[in-house]
Amino acid sequence: MLKCKHVVVKADALVDGAPLTRRERFALRLHLLMCHHCRRYVRQLRALLNTLPRNPDSLDDARTREILDKLNAPQER
Ligand SMILES: [Zn+2]
């Protein structure tokens, strides 16, 4: 079984939909079923990626503040 540190390394690919082998994807999914720490990590990573703008040049100060507030907000369960 994968260790948490391996999940962290591969989480970007999982969230981005980058190519993973079937074996890697299965191992990640299996680990996520059993490890709430990594599930939370992947969920936060997805939320972060959904919050960031596609074009960083379009950020203004208000938008930057909004993103930082979301990142610093207490996590919902
Ligand atoms: Zn884990």
N, CA, C, O and the ligand as a Tripos MOL2 file, in Angstrom:
@<TRIPOS>MOLECULE
protein
  309   307    78     0     0
PROTEIN
NO_CHARGES

@<TRIPOS>ATOM
      1 N           0.8410   -1.1920    0.0000 N.3       1 MET1
      2 CA          0.0000    0.0000    0.0000 C.3       1 MET1
      3 C           0.8730    1.2380    0.0000 C.2       1 MET1
      4 O           1.9490    1.2600    0.5990 O.2       1 MET1
      5 N           0.3930    2.2690   -0.6820 N.am      2 LEU2
      6 CA          1.1180    3.5370   -0.7280 C.3       2 LEU2
      7 C           1.1930    4.1520    0.6590 C.2       2 LEU2
      8 O           0.3210    3.9540    1.5050 O.2       2 LEU2
      9 N           2.2500    4.8920    0.8580 N.am      3 LYS3
     10 CA          2.3470    5.6920    2.0780 C.3       3 LYS3
     11 C           1.8630    7.1040    1.7520 C.2       3 LYS3
     12 O           1.8040    7.5020    0.5880 O.2       3 LYS3
     13 N           1.5210    7.8440    2.7920 N.am      4 CYS4
     14 CA          0.9770    9.1950    2.5980 C.3       4 CYS4
     15 C           1.9210   10.0580    1.7710 C.2       4 CYS4
     16 O           1.4670   10.8290    0.9250 O.2       4 CYS4
     17 N           3.2040    9.9450    1.9980 N.am      5 LYS5
     18 CA          4.1520   10.7980    1.2650 C.3       5 LYS5
     19 C           4.1020   10.5080   -0.2280 C.2       5 LYS5
     20 O           4.3530   11.4080   -1.0290 O.2       5 LYS5
     21 N           3.7910    9.2940   -0.6220 N.am      6 HIS6
     22 CA          3.6590    8.9740   -2.0460 C.3       6 HIS6
     23 C           2.3850    9.6010   -2.6220 C.2       6 HIS6
     24 O           2.3610   10.0520   -3.7680 O.2       6 HIS6
     25 N           1.3390    9.6210   -1.8130 N.am      7 VAL7
     26 CA          0.0800   10.2240   -2.2670 C.3       7 VAL7
     27 C           0.2760   11.7160   -2.5100 C.2       7 VAL7
     28 O          -0.2310   12.2680   -3.4870 O.2       7 VAL7
     29 N           1.0120   12.3590   -1.6170 N.am      8 VAL8
     30 CA          1.2530   13.8010   -1.7730 C.3       8 VAL8
     31 C           1.9710   14.0690   -3.0940 C.2       8 VAL8
     32 O           1.6440   15.0250   -3.7980 O.2       8 VAL8
     33 N           2.9370   13.2350   -3.4290 N.am      9 VAL9
     34 CA          3.6960   13.4130   -4.6740 C.3       9 VAL9
     35 C           2.7930   13.2390   -5.8930 C.2       9 VAL9
     36 O           2.9400   13.9590   -6.8810 O.2       9 VAL9
     37 N           1.8720   12.3010   -5.8310 N.am     10 LYS10
     38 CA          1.0270   11.9890   -6.9920 C.3      10 LYS10
     39 C          -0.3020   12.7470   -6.9940 C.2      10 LYS10
     40 O          -1.0500   12.6800   -7.9690 O.2      10 LYS10
     41 N          -0.5970   13.4610   -5.9190 N.am     11 ALA11
     42 CA         -1.9120   14.1110   -5.8130 C.3      11 ALA11
     43 C          -2.1330   15.1340   -6.9150 C.2      11 ALA11
     44 O          -3.2470   15.2700   -7.4200 O.2      11 ALA11
     45 N          -1.0820   15.8540   -7.2940 N.am     12 ASP12
     46 CA         -1.2240   16.8460   -8.3690 C.3      12 ASP12
     47 C          -1.7390   16.1830   -9.6330 C.2      12 ASP12
     48 O          -2.6640   16.6800  -10.2750 O.2      12 ASP12
     49 N          -1.1390   15.0660   -9.9810 N.am     13 ALA13
     50 CA         -1.5410   14.3660  -11.2020 C.3      13 ALA13
     51 C          -2.9810   13.8880  -11.0900 C.2      13 ALA13
     52 O          -3.7400   13.9510  -12.0580 O.2      13 ALA13
     53 N          -3.3540   13.4130   -9.9140 N.am     14 LEU14
     54 CA         -4.7150   12.9230   -9.7130 C.3      14 LEU14
     55 C          -5.7250   14.0650   -9.8640 C.2      14 LEU14
     56 O          -6.7580   13.9040  -10.5140 O.2      14 LEU14
     57 N          -5.4290   15.1880   -9.2760 N.am     15 VAL15
     58 CA         -6.3540   16.3220   -9.3100 C.3      15 VAL15
     59 C          -6.3950   16.9590  -10.7000 C.2      15 VAL15
     60 O          -7.4580   17.3580  -11.1750 O.2      15 VAL15
     61 N          -5.2410   17.0490  -11.3400 N.am     16 ASP16
     62 CA         -5.1580   17.6690  -12.6730 C.3      16 ASP16
     63 C          -5.6790   16.7600  -13.7750 C.2      16 ASP16
     64 O          -5.9300   17.2160  -14.8900 O.2      16 ASP16
     65 N          -5.8420   15.4960  -13.4770 N.am     17 GLY17
     66 CA         -6.2330   14.5490  -14.5100 C.3      17 GLY17
     67 C          -5.0620   14.1890  -15.4070 C.2      17 GLY17
     68 O          -5.2490   13.7100  -16.5250 O.2      17 GLY17
     69 N          -3.8510   14.4210  -14.9100 N.am     18 ALA18
     70 CA         -2.6490   14.0630  -15.6750 C.3      18 ALA18
     71 C          -2.5640   12.5440  -15.7800 C.2      18 ALA18
     72 O          -3.1320   11.8220  -14.9610 O.2      18 ALA18
     73 N          -1.8600   12.0760  -16.7810 N.am     19 PRO19
     74 CA         -1.8030   10.6360  -16.9880 C.3      19 PRO19
     75 C          -1.1650    9.8900  -15.8120 C.2      19 PRO19
     76 O          -0.0670   10.2180  -15.3630 O.2      19 PRO19
     77 N          -1.8730    8.9010  -15.3410 N.am     20 LEU20
     78 CA         -1.3720    7.9720  -14.3330 C.3      20 LEU20
     79 C          -1.6360    6.5790  -14.8740 C.2      20 LEU20
     80 O          -2.5950    6.3570  -15.6130 O.2      20 LEU20
     81 N          -0.7920    5.6640  -14.5070 N.am     21 THR21
     82 CA         -1.0760    4.2920  -14.9180 C.3      21 THR21
     83 C          -2.2880    3.8040  -14.1400 C.2      21 THR21
     84 O          -2.6540    4.3550  -13.1020 O.2      21 THR21
     85 N          -2.8980    2.7550  -14.6720 N.am     22 ARG22
     86 CA         -4.0470    2.1870  -13.9610 C.3      22 ARG22
     87 C          -3.6730    1.7600  -12.5570 C.2      22 ARG22
     88 O          -4.4300    1.9510  -11.6060 O.2      22 ARG22
     89 N          -2.4950    1.1820  -12.4470 N.am     23 ARG23
     90 CA         -2.0130    0.7160  -11.1450 C.3      23 ARG23
     91 C          -1.8330    1.8940  -10.1810 C.2      23 ARG23
     92 O          -2.2120    1.8040   -9.0130 O.2      23 ARG23
     93 N          -1.2510    3.0040  -10.6730 N.am     24 GLU24
     94 CA         -1.0540    4.1790   -9.8170 C.3      24 GLU24
     95 C          -2.4020    4.7440   -9.3670 C.2      24 GLU24
     96 O          -2.5990    5.0470   -8.1900 O.2      24 GLU24
     97 N          -3.3210    4.8790  -10.3160 N.am     25 ARG25
     98 CA         -4.6370    5.4350   -9.9930 C.3      25 ARG25
     99 C          -5.3550    4.5450   -8.9710 C.2      25 ARG25
    100 O          -5.9590    5.0450   -8.0220 O.2      25 ARG25
    101 N          -5.2850    3.2370   -9.1710 N.am     26 PHE26
    102 CA         -5.9260    2.3060   -8.2390 C.3      26 PHE26
    103 C          -5.3010    2.4200   -6.8490 C.2      26 PHE26
    104 O          -6.0070    2.4600   -5.8410 O.2      26 PHE26
    105 N          -3.9680    2.4730   -6.8100 N.am     27 ALA27
    106 CA         -3.2770    2.5560   -5.5150 C.3      27 ALA27
    107 C          -3.6450    3.8490   -4.7930 C.2      27 ALA27
    108 O          -3.8500    3.8580   -3.5790 O.2      27 ALA27
    109 N          -3.7260    4.9460   -5.5580 N.am     28 LEU28
    110 CA         -4.1080    6.2200   -4.9540 C.3      28 LEU28
    111 C          -5.5310    6.1660   -4.4120 C.2      28 LEU28
    112 O          -5.7940    6.5760   -3.2820 O.2      28 LEU28
    113 N          -6.4380    5.6590   -5.2260 N.am     29 ARG29
    114 CA         -7.8450    5.5780   -4.7980 C.3      29 ARG29
    115 C          -7.9880    4.7000   -3.5590 C.2      29 ARG29
    116 O          -8.7280    5.0320   -2.6340 O.2      29 ARG29
    117 N          -7.2800    3.5930   -3.5500 N.am     30 LEU30
    118 CA         -7.3320    2.6830   -2.4030 C.3      30 LEU30
    119 C          -6.8290    3.3800   -1.1400 C.2      30 LEU30
    120 O          -7.4320    3.2700   -0.0720 O.2      30 LEU30
    121 N          -5.7190    4.0940   -1.2810 N.am     31 HIS31
    122 CA         -5.1730    4.8070   -0.1330 C.3      31 HIS31
    123 C          -6.1600    5.8640    0.3580 C.2      31 HIS31
    124 O          -6.3690    6.0190    1.5620 O.2      31 HIS31
    125 N          -6.7660    6.5920   -0.5900 N.am     32 LEU32
    126 CA         -7.7020    7.6530   -0.2110 C.3      32 LEU32
    127 C          -8.9390    7.0940    0.4870 C.2      32 LEU32
    128 O          -9.5370    7.7630    1.3300 O.2      32 LEU32
    129 N          -9.3160    5.8780    0.1360 N.am     33 LEU33
    130 CA        -10.4550    5.2530    0.8240 C.3      33 LEU33
    131 C         -10.1530    5.0320    2.3030 C.2      33 LEU33
    132 O         -11.0430    5.0990    3.1510 O.2      33 LEU33
    133 N          -8.8890    4.7680    2.5900 N.am     34 MET34
    134 CA         -8.5320    4.3750    3.9500 C.3      34 MET34
    135 C          -7.8890    5.4800    4.7790 C.2      34 MET34
    136 O          -7.7410    5.3310    5.9920 O.2      34 MET34
    137 N          -7.5070    6.5820    4.1490 N.am     35 CYS35
    138 CA         -6.7350    7.6030    4.8710 C.3      35 CYS35
    139 C          -7.4440    8.9490    4.7990 C.2      35 CYS35
    140 O          -7.4600    9.5990    3.7540 O.2      35 CYS35
    141 N          -8.0220    9.3560    5.9030 N.am     36 HIS36
    142 CA         -8.7540   10.6220    5.8820 C.3      36 HIS36
    143 C          -7.8140   11.8180    5.7810 C.2      36 HIS36
    144 O          -8.2250   12.8770    5.3050 O.2      36 HIS36
    145 N          -6.5710   11.6790    6.2150 N.am     37 HIS37
    146 CA         -5.6130   12.7860    6.0860 C.3      37 HIS37
    147 C          -5.3620   13.1090    4.6100 C.2      37 HIS37
    148 O          -5.3750   14.2720    4.2090 O.2      37 HIS37
    149 N          -5.1380   12.0840    3.8260 N.am     38 CYS38
    150 CA         -4.8650   12.2980    2.4000 C.3      38 CYS38
    151 C          -6.1320   12.7300    1.6650 C.2      38 CYS38
    152 O          -6.0660   13.5290    0.7310 O.2      38 CYS38
    153 N          -7.2890   12.2040    2.0840 N.am     39 ARG39
    154 CA         -8.5450   12.6820    1.4740 C.3      39 ARG39
    155 C          -8.6920   14.1750    1.6860 C.2      39 ARG39
    156 O          -9.0550   14.9130    0.7700 O.2      39 ARG39
    157 N          -8.4050   14.6140    2.9060 N.am     40 ARG40
    158 CA         -8.5040   16.0380    3.2080 C.3      40 ARG40
    159 C          -7.4920   16.8280    2.3750 C.2      40 ARG40
    160 O          -7.8140   17.8960    1.8550 O.2      40 ARG40
    161 N          -6.2770   16.3070    2.2480 N.am     41 TYR41
    162 CA         -5.2460   16.9780    1.4600 C.3      41 TYR41
    163 C          -5.6970   17.1400    0.0050 C.2      41 TYR41
    164 O          -5.5770   18.2240   -0.5670 O.2      41 TYR41
    165 N          -6.2080   16.0780   -0.5810 N.am     42 VAL42
    166 CA         -6.6520   16.1300   -1.9830 C.3      42 VAL42
    167 C          -7.8320   17.0830   -2.1300 C.2      42 VAL42
    168 O          -7.9200   17.8270   -3.1080 O.2      42 VAL42
    169 N          -8.7370   17.0580   -1.1570 N.am     43 ARG43
    170 CA         -9.8860   17.9670   -1.2080 C.3      43 ARG43
    171 C          -9.4090   19.4220   -1.1500 C.2      43 ARG43
    172 O          -9.9060   20.2640   -1.8980 O.2      43 ARG43
    173 N          -8.4650   19.7170   -0.2810 N.am     44 GLN44
    174 CA         -7.9380   21.0790   -0.1740 C.3      44 GLN44
    175 C          -7.1910   21.4880   -1.4380 C.2      44 GLN44
    176 O          -7.2770   22.6350   -1.8760 O.2      44 GLN44
    177 N          -6.4670   20.5500   -2.0140 N.am     45 LEU45
    178 CA         -5.7430   20.8420   -3.2500 C.3      45 LEU45
    179 C          -6.7220   21.1660   -4.3710 C.2      45 LEU45
    180 O          -6.5120   22.1090   -5.1340 O.2      45 LEU45
    181 N          -7.7980   20.3770   -4.4670 N.am     46 ARG46
    182 CA         -8.8270   20.6630   -5.4810 C.3      46 ARG46
    183 C          -9.4450   22.0400   -5.2560 C.2      46 ARG46
    184 O          -9.6300   22.8100   -6.1980 O.2      46 ARG46
    185 N          -9.7600   22.3370   -4.0040 N.am     47 ALA47
    186 CA        -10.3690   23.6360   -3.6880 C.3      47 ALA47
    187 C          -9.4200   24.7680   -4.0490 C.2      47 ALA47
    188 O          -9.8440   25.7910   -4.5880 O.2      47 ALA47
    189 N          -8.1440   24.5880   -3.7550 N.am     48 LEU48
    190 CA         -7.1570   25.6180   -4.0810 C.3      48 LEU48
    191 C          -7.0820   25.8240   -5.5870 C.2      48 LEU48
    192 O          -7.0890   26.9610   -6.0600 O.2      48 LEU48
    193 N          -7.0110   24.7510   -6.3310 N.am     49 LEU49
    194 CA         -6.8970   24.8630   -7.7850 C.3      49 LEU49
    195 C          -8.1580   25.4890   -8.3850 C.2      49 LEU49
    196 O          -8.0790   26.2120   -9.3790 O.2      49 LEU49
    197 N          -9.3080   25.2150   -7.7910 N.am     50 ASN50
    198 CA        -10.5490   25.8150   -8.2830 C.3      50 ASN50
    199 C         -10.6420   27.2940   -7.9390 C.2      50 ASN50
    200 O         -11.3450   28.0510   -8.6090 O.2      50 ASN50
    201 N          -9.9330   27.7040   -6.8950 N.am     51 THR51
    202 CA         -9.9690   29.1010   -6.4610 C.3      51 THR51
    203 C          -9.0430   29.9740   -7.2870 C.2      51 THR51
    204 O          -9.3400   31.1390   -7.5490 O.2      51 THR51
    205 N          -7.9150   29.4000   -7.6950 N.am     52 LEU52
    206 CA         -6.9260   30.1920   -8.4250 C.3      52 LEU52
    207 C          -7.4370   30.5520   -9.8080 C.2      52 LEU52
    208 O          -8.0650   29.7320  -10.4770 O.2      52 LEU52
    209 N          -7.1720   31.7640  -10.2290 N.am     53 PRO53
    210 CA         -7.6080   32.1640  -11.5660 C.3      53 PRO53
    211 C          -6.7660   31.4750  -12.6380 C.2      53 PRO53
    212 O          -5.6110   31.1130  -12.4140 O.2      53 PRO53
    213 N          -7.3700   31.3090  -13.7890 N.am     54 ARG54
    214 CA         -6.6540   30.6790  -14.9050 C.3      54 ARG54
    215 C          -5.5250   31.5810  -15.4080 C.2      54 ARG54
    216 O          -4.4800   31.1100  -15.8550 O.2      54 ARG54
    217 N          -5.7680   32.8920  -15.3210 N.am     55 ASN55
    218 CA         -4.7780   33.8470  -15.7880 C.3      55 ASN55
    219 C          -4.3320   34.7200  -14.6110 C.2      55 ASN55
    220 O          -5.0520   35.6390  -14.2220 O.2      55 ASN55
    221 N          -3.1510   34.4440  -14.0370 N.am     56 PRO56
    222 CA         -2.7090   35.1880  -12.8480 C.3      56 PRO56
    223 C          -2.5860   36.6820  -13.0950 C.2      56 PRO56
    224 O          -2.6650   37.4620  -12.1460 O.2      56 PRO56
    225 N          -2.3960   37.1060  -14.3360 N.am     57 ASP57
    226 CA         -2.2740   38.5410  -14.6280 C.3      57 ASP57
    227 C          -3.5830   39.2760  -14.3850 C.2      57 ASP57
    228 O          -3.5960   40.4990  -14.2390 O.2      57 ASP57
    229 N          -4.6850   38.5350  -14.3410 N.am     58 SER58
    230 CA         -5.9830   39.1760  -14.1630 C.3      58 SER58
    231 C          -6.2950   39.4660  -12.6940 C.2      58 SER58
    232 O          -7.3390   40.0390  -12.3820 O.2      58 SER58
    233 N          -5.3930   39.0720  -11.7940 N.am     59 LEU59
    234 CA         -5.6370   39.2990  -10.3690 C.3      59 LEU59
    235 C          -5.5530   40.7840  -10.0190 C.2      59 LEU59
    236 O          -4.6030   41.4650  -10.4030 O.2      59 LEU59
    237 N          -6.5370   41.2720   -9.3010 N.am     60 ASP60
    238 CA         -6.4130   42.6030   -8.7220 C.3      60 ASP60
    239 C          -6.3260   42.4320   -7.2110 C.2      60 ASP60
    240 O          -6.4240   41.3130   -6.7070 O.2      60 ASP60
    241 N          -6.1460   43.5190   -6.4940 N.am     61 ASP61
    242 CA         -5.9500   43.4230   -5.0450 C.3      61 ASP61
    243 C          -7.1510   42.8150   -4.3350 C.2      61 ASP61
    244 O          -6.9830   42.0170   -3.4120 O.2      61 ASP61
    245 N          -8.3640   43.1800   -4.7530 N.am     62 ALA62
    246 CA         -9.5650   42.6560   -4.1030 C.3      62 ALA62
    247 C          -9.6590   41.1380   -4.3180 C.2      62 ALA62
    248 O          -9.9950   40.3960   -3.3960 O.2      62 ALA62
    249 N          -9.3660   40.6970   -5.5130 N.am     63 ARG63
    250 CA         -9.4270   39.2600   -5.8160 C.3      63 ARG63
    251 C          -8.3390   38.5150   -5.0300 C.2      63 ARG63
    252 O          -8.5780   37.4200   -4.5200 O.2      63 ARG63
    253 N          -7.1650   39.1030   -4.9380 N.am     64 THR64
    254 CA         -6.0820   38.4900   -4.1710 C.3      64 THR64
    255 C          -6.4940   38.3470   -2.7130 C.2      64 THR64
    256 O          -6.2580   37.3040   -2.1030 O.2      64 THR64
    257 N          -7.1080   39.3870   -2.1470 N.am     65 ARG65
    258 CA         -7.5580   39.3530   -0.7510 C.3      65 ARG65
    259 C          -8.6180   38.2720   -0.5600 C.2      65 ARG65
    260 O          -8.5980   37.5430    0.4320 O.2      65 ARG65
    261 N          -9.5370   38.1730   -1.5090 N.am     66 GLU66
    262 CA        -10.6010   37.1650   -1.4310 C.3      66 GLU66
    263 C         -10.0140   35.7490   -1.4090 C.2      66 GLU66
    264 O         -10.4440   34.9030   -0.6260 O.2      66 GLU66
    265 N          -9.0430   35.5080   -2.2630 N.am     67 ILE67
    266 CA         -8.4130   34.1820   -2.3230 C.3      67 ILE67
    267 C          -7.6730   33.8930   -1.0230 C.2      67 ILE67
    268 O          -7.7740   32.7920   -0.4820 O.2      67 ILE67
    269 N          -6.9340   34.8720   -0.5220 N.am     68 LEU68
    270 CA         -6.1950   34.6580    0.7270 C.3      68 LEU68
    271 C          -7.1590   34.4140    1.8870 C.2      68 LEU68
    272 O          -6.8760   33.5920    2.7590 O.2      68 LEU68
    273 N          -8.2950   35.1160    1.9080 N.am     69 ASP69
    274 CA         -9.2820   34.8940    2.9650 C.3      69 ASP69
    275 C          -9.8350   33.4750    2.9020 C.2      69 ASP69
    276 O         -10.0320   32.8360    3.9350 O.2      69 ASP69
    277 N         -10.0870   32.9830    1.6900 N.am     70 LYS70
    278 CA        -10.5950   31.6170    1.5530 C.3      70 LYS70
    279 C          -9.5670   30.6030    2.0340 C.2      70 LYS70
    280 O          -9.9070   29.6150    2.6840 O.2      70 LYS70
    281 N          -8.3090   30.8590    1.7070 N.am     71 LEU71
    282 CA         -7.2570   29.9280    2.1260 C.3      71 LEU71
    283 C          -7.0820   29.9310    3.6320 C.2      71 LEU71
    284 O          -6.7460   28.9040    4.2220 O.2      71 LEU71
    285 N          -7.3090   31.0850    4.2620 N.am     72 ASN72
    286 CA         -7.1150   31.1960    5.7090 C.3      72 ASN72
    287 C          -8.3670   30.8670    6.5030 C.2      72 ASN72
    288 O          -8.3110   30.7760    7.7290 O.2      72 ASN72
    289 N          -9.4980   30.6870    5.8270 N.am     73 ALA73
    290 CA        -10.7460   30.4100    6.5300 C.3      73 ALA73
    291 C         -10.6740   29.0400    7.1990 C.2      73 ALA73
    292 O         -10.0360   28.1210    6.6870 O.2      73 ALA73
    293 N         -11.3410   28.9130    8.3600 N.am     74 PRO74
    294 CA        -11.3830   27.5960    9.0030 C.3      74 PRO74
    295 C         -12.0410   26.5850    8.0640 C.2      74 PRO74
    296 O         -12.9790   26.8960    7.3300 O.2      74 PRO74
    297 N         -11.5180   25.3830    8.1200 N.am     75 GLN75
    298 CA        -12.0220   24.3560    7.1960 C.3      75 GLN75
    299 C         -13.3900   23.8470    7.6140 C.2      75 GLN75
    300 O         -13.6550   23.6030    8.7910 O.2      75 GLN75
    301 N         -14.2610   23.6930    6.6060 N.am     76 GLU76
    302 CA        -15.5790   23.1130    6.8550 C.3      76 GLU76
    303 C         -15.4720   21.6050    6.8550 C.2      76 GLU76
    304 O         -14.6280   21.0350    6.1640 O.2      76 GLU76
    305 N         -16.3100   20.9680    7.6150 N.am     77 ARG77
    306 CA        -16.2770   19.5030    7.6820 C.3      77 ARG77
    307 C         -17.4670   18.9120    6.9810 C.2      77 ARG77
    308 O         -17.6110   17.6910    6.9330 O.2      77 ARG77
    309 ZN         -2.4910    8.9550    3.6280 Zn       78 ZN78
@<TRIPOS>BOND
     1     1     2 1
     2     2     3 1
     3     3     4 2
     4     3     5 am
     5     5     6 1
     6     6     7 1
     7     7     8 2
     8     7     9 am
     9     9    10 1
    10    10    11 1
    11    11    12 2
    12    11    13 am
    13    13    14 1
    14    14    15 1
    15    15    16 2
    16    15    17 am
    17    17    18 1
    18    18    19 1
    19    19    20 2
    20    19    21 am
    21    21    22 1
    22    22    23 1
    23    23    24 2
    24    23    25 am
    25    25    26 1
    26    26    27 1
    27    27    28 2
    28    27    29 am
    29    29    30 1
    30    30    31 1
    31    31    32 2
    32    31    33 am
    33    33    34 1
    34    34    35 1
    35    35    36 2
    36    35    37 am
    37    37    38 1
    38    38    39 1
    39    39    40 2
    40    39    41 am
    41    41    42 1
    42    42    43 1
    43    43    44 2
    44    43    45 am
    45    45    46 1
    46    46    47 1
    47    47    48 2
    48    47    49 am
    49    49    50 1
    50    50    51 1
    51    51    52 2
    52    51    53 am
    53    53    54 1
    54    54    55 1
    55    55    56 2
    56    55    57 am
    57    57    58 1
    58    58    59 1
    59    59    60 2
    60    59    61 am
    61    61    62 1
    62    62    63 1
    63    63    64 2
    64    63    65 am
    65    65    66 1
    66    66    67 1
    67    67    68 2
    68    67    69 am
    69    69    70 1
    70    70    71 1
    71    71    72 2
    72    71    73 am
    73    73    74 1
    74    74    75 1
    75    75    76 2
    76    75    77 am
    77    77    78 1
    78    78    79 1
    79    79    80 2
    80    79    81 am
    81    81    82 1
    82    82    83 1
    83    83    84 2
    84    83    85 am
    85    85    86 1
    86    86    87 1
    87    87    88 2
    88    87    89 am
    89    89    90 1
    90    90    91 1
    91    91    92 2
    92    91    93 am
    93    93    94 1
    94    94    95 1
    95    95    96 2
    96    95    97 am
    97    97    98 1
    98    98    99 1
    99    99   100 2
   100    99   101 am
   101   101   102 1
   102   102   103 1
   103   103   104 2
   104   103   105 am
   105   105   106 1
   106   106   107 1
   107   107   108 2
   108   107   109 am
   109   109   110 1
   110   110   111 1
   111   111   112 2
   112   111   113 am
   113   113   114 1
   114   114   115 1
   115   115   116 2
   116   115   117 am
   117   117   118 1
   118   118   119 1
   119   119   120 2
   120   119   121 am
   121   121   122 1
   122   122   123 1
   123   123   124 2
   124   123   125 am
   125   125   126 1
   126   126   127 1
   127   127   128 2
   128   127   129 am
   129   129   130 1
   130   130   131 1
   131   131   132 2
   132   131   133 am
   133   133   134 1
   134   134   135 1
   135   135   136 2
   136   135   137 am
   137   137   138 1
   138   138   139 1
   139   139   140 2
   140   139   141 am
   141   141   142 1
   142   142   143 1
   143   143   144 2
   144   143   145 am
   145   145   146 1
   146   146   147 1
   147   147   148 2
   148   147   149 am
   149   149   150 1
   150   150   151 1
   151   151   152 2
   152   151   153 am
   153   153   154 1
   154   154   155 1
   155   155   156 2
   156   155   157 am
   157   157   158 1
   158   158   159 1
   159   159   160 2
   160   159   161 am
   161   161   162 1
   162   162   163 1
   163   163   164 2
   164   163   165 am
   165   165   166 1
   166   166   167 1
   167   167   168 2
   168   167   169 am
   169   169   170 1
   170   170   171 1
   171   171   172 2
   172   171   173 am
   173   173   174 1
   174   174   175 1
   175   175   176 2
   176   175   177 am
   177   177   178 1
   178   178   179 1
   179   179   180 2
   180   179   181 am
   181   181   182 1
   182   182   183 1
   183   183   184 2
   184   183   185 am
   185   185   186 1
   186   186   187 1
   187   187   188 2
   188   187   189 am
   189   189   190 1
   190   190   191 1
   191   191   192 2
   192   191   193 am
   193   193   194 1
   194   194   195 1
   195   195   196 2
   196   195   197 am
   197   197   198 1
   198   198   199 1
   199   199   200 2
   200   199   201 am
   201   201   202 1
   202   202   203 1
   203   203   204 2
   204   203   205 am
   205   205   206 1
   206   206   207 1
   207   207   208 2
   208   207   209 am
   209   209   210 1
   210   210   211 1
   211   211   212 2
   212   211   213 am
   213   213   214 1
   214   214   215 1
   215   215   216 2
   216   215   217 am
   217   217   218 1
   218   218   219 1
   219   219   220 2
   220   219   221 am
   221   221   222 1
   222   222   223 1
   223   223   224 2
   224   223   225 am
   225   225   226 1
   226   226   227 1
   227   227   228 2
   228   227   229 am
   229   229   230 1
   230   230   231 1
   231   231   232 2
   232   231   233 am
   233   233   234 1
   234   234   235 1
   235   235   236 2
   236   235   237 am
   237   237   238 1
   238   238   239 1
   239   239   240 2
   240   239   241 am
   241   241   242 1
   242   242   243 1
   243   243   244 2
   244   243   245 am
   245   245   246 1
   246   246   247 1
   247   247   248 2
   248   247   249 am
   249   249   250 1
   250   250   251 1
   251   251   252 2
   252   251   253 am
   253   253   254 1
   254   254   255 1
   255   255   256 2
   256   255   257 am
   257   257   258 1
   258   258   259 1
   259   259   260 2
   260   259   261 am
   261   261   262 1
   262   262   263 1
   263   263   264 2
   264   263   265 am
   265   265   266 1
   266   266   267 1
   267   267   268 2
   268   267   269 am
   269   269   270 1
   270   270   271 1
   271   271   272 2
   272   271   273 am
   273   273   274 1
   274   274   275 1
   275   275   276 2
   276   275   277 am
   277   277   278 1
   278   278   279 1
   279   279   280 2
   280   279   281 am
   281   281   282 1
   282   282   283 1
   283   283   284 2
   284   283   285 am
   285   285   286 1
   286   286   287 1
   287   287   288 2
   288   287   289 am
   289   289   290 1
   290   290   291 1
   291   291   292 2
   292   291   293 am
   293   293   294 1
   294   294   295 1
   295   295   296 2
   296   295   297 am
   297   297   298 1
   298   298   299 1
   299   299   300 2
   300   299   301 am
   301   301   302 1
   302   302   303 1
   303   303   304 2
   304   303   305 am
   305   305   306 1
   306   306   307 1
   307   307   308 2
@<TRIPOS>SUBSTRUCTURE
     1 MET1         2 RESIDUE 1 A MET
     2 LEU2         6 RESIDUE 1 A LEU
     3 LYS3        10 RESIDUE 1 A LYS
     4 CYS4        14 RESIDUE 1 A CYS
     5 LYS5        18 RESIDUE 1 A LYS
     6 HIS6        22 RESIDUE 1 A HIS
     7 VAL7        26 RESIDUE 1 A VAL
     8 VAL8        30 RESIDUE 1 A VAL
     9 VAL9        34 RESIDUE 1 A VAL
    10 LYS10       38 RESIDUE 1 A LYS
    11 ALA11       42 RESIDUE 1 A ALA
    12 ASP12       46 RESIDUE 1 A ASP
    13 ALA13       50 RESIDUE 1 A ALA
    14 LEU14       54 RESIDUE 1 A LEU
    15 VAL15       58 RESIDUE 1 A VAL
    16 ASP16       62 RESIDUE 1 A ASP
    17 GLY17       66 RESIDUE 1 A GLY
    18 ALA18       70 RESIDUE 1 A ALA
    19 PRO19       74 RESIDUE 1 A PRO
    20 LEU20       78 RESIDUE 1 A LEU
    21 THR21       82 RESIDUE 1 A THR
    22 ARG22       86 RESIDUE 1 A ARG
    23 ARG23       90 RESIDUE 1 A ARG
    24 GLU24       94 RESIDUE 1 A GLU
    25 ARG25       98 RESIDUE 1 A ARG
    26 PHE26      102 RESIDUE 1 A PHE
    27 ALA27      106 RESIDUE 1 A ALA
    28 LEU28      110 RESIDUE 1 A LEU
    29 ARG29      114 RESIDUE 1 A ARG
    30 LEU30      118 RESIDUE 1 A LEU
    31 HIS31      122 RESIDUE 1 A HIS
    32 LEU32      126 RESIDUE 1 A LEU
    33 LEU33      130 RESIDUE 1 A LEU
    34 MET34      134 RESIDUE 1 A MET
    35 CYS35      138 RESIDUE 1 A CYS
    36 HIS36      142 RESIDUE 1 A HIS
    37 HIS37      146 RESIDUE 1 A HIS
    38 CYS38      150 RESIDUE 1 A CYS
    39 ARG39      154 RESIDUE 1 A ARG
    40 ARG40      158 RESIDUE 1 A ARG
    41 TYR41      162 RESIDUE 1 A TYR
    42 VAL42      166 RESIDUE 1 A VAL
    43 ARG43      170 RESIDUE 1 A ARG
    44 GLN44      174 RESIDUE 1 A GLN
    45 LEU45      178 RESIDUE 1 A LEU
    46 ARG46      182 RESIDUE 1 A ARG
    47 ALA47      186 RESIDUE 1 A ALA
    48 LEU48      190 RESIDUE 1 A LEU
    49 LEU49      194 RESIDUE 1 A LEU
    50 ASN50      198 RESIDUE 1 A ASN
    51 THR51      202 RESIDUE 1 A THR
    52 LEU52      206 RESIDUE 1 A LEU
    53 PRO53      210 RESIDUE 1 A PRO
    54 ARG54      214 RESIDUE 1 A ARG
    55 ASN55      218 RESIDUE 1 A ASN
    56 PRO56      222 RESIDUE 1 A PRO
    57 ASP57      226 RESIDUE 1 A ASP
    58 SER58      230 RESIDUE 1 A SER
    59 LEU59      234 RESIDUE 1 A LEU
    60 ASP60      238 RESIDUE 1 A ASP
    61 ASP61      242 RESIDUE 1 A ASP
    62 ALA62      246 RESIDUE 1 A ALA
    63 ARG63      250 RESIDUE 1 A ARG
    64 THR64      254 RESIDUE 1 A THR
    65 ARG65      258 RESIDUE 1 A ARG
    66 GLU66      262 RESIDUE 1 A GLU
    67 ILE67      266 RESIDUE 1 A ILE
    68 LEU68      270 RESIDUE 1 A LEU
    69 ASP69      274 RESIDUE 1 A ASP
    70 LYS70      278 RESIDUE 1 A LYS
    71 LEU71      282 RESIDUE 1 A LEU
    72 ASN72      286 RESIDUE 1 A ASN
    73 ALA73      290 RESIDUE 1 A ALA
    74 PRO74      294 RESIDUE 1 A PRO
    75 GLN75      298 RESIDUE 1 A GLN
    76 GLU76      302 RESIDUE 1 A GLU
    77 ARG77      306 RESIDUE 1 A ARG
    78 ZN78       309 GROUP 0 **** ****
